[in-house]
């Protein structure tokens, strides 16, 4: 078992993880720390527990937004969309008055 020290806000937390997962745990800790200042302002800096709750809600909101996005288009769909746009542009250019 490995241990990682995360700094979130102004506090240090020692967290255990499986060997090899240290880098991922640090990235997750960084995600929390990046939202800490905004959450602390929103909580009125009352206490760390409430601030951490707001950080969790911010992350949950981001996660839900990502889950509600439509699935990415396939490569074929994207190529077709670009072709349609290029054809429309070509048509517009052909119909434009000659400014030369």
N, C-alpha and C positions, 0 to 999 in steps of 0.2 A: 504494500500500500504506500502510495506517495502522498506527500503533503504539499500544498501550495498555499502561499500567503497572498491573499487578495486585499488590495486597498480600495475601499469603496467609501467615497467621501473622505472623511478624515480618520476613518477607523480601519484597523487591520483585522482580517479574519483568516484563521488557519483552517483550511478545508482539506479533508482527505479525499483521494480519488484513486482509481486504479492506475497502475504503472502505465505510462505512455499517454495518459489523458491530461497531463499537466498543461500543455499548450492550449488545448480546447477550454479547459477550466479558466485559464488566464484570459482568453478571449471573451468568455462569458462574463467574467468579473469586470473586464473593461467596458462591456456593454452596460452593466449596472452603473459603473462609475461615471460614464459619459452622461447618464440621465440624472445623476444624483443632484447636481446644482439646481436644475429646473424643478425637480421634485421637492427639494428642500425649500425653495422659494414658495412653491404651491402649498406646502404644508405649514408655512409660517415658521419654519425651523423649530417646531414645537418639540418633536422627538424623533429619534432615528427610526423607531418602529413605524410611525406614520409615514415618514419619508420613504422607507423601503416599500411600504404598501403602494405608494404612488408610483415608485419606479416599476414595481410589478405590473400595475395597471397600465402604465405607458407601454411596456413591452407586450402585454396581452393585446392592447389595442393595435400595435404594429403587426402582431401575429395574425389577428383577425382580419386586418386590412389585406394582408398578403393572401390569406385563405379565400377571400372574397373576390380576388382578381380572376378574370377569365383565364383559362389555360393558354399558354403561349401558342401562337399559330405555328403550323408546321412550316418547314422550309418551302415546300411547294406553294402553300398559301401566301407566304410572304413574297415569293418570286412573282406570283400571279398579281398580287396587289401592286408591286412595283411596275410590272409591265403595263397594267391598266393606267397607272399614273403617268408613265412615260408616253403612252399613246395619246392621252389627253393633252399633255404638254406639247407633243408634236403637232396635234391638230390645232391647238391654240396658236402656235408659231406659224403654221401654214396660213391661217386665216388673218393674222395680224397684218396691218398695212406695212408696206415696205418703206422703211425710214432711211434707206440708203440714198 
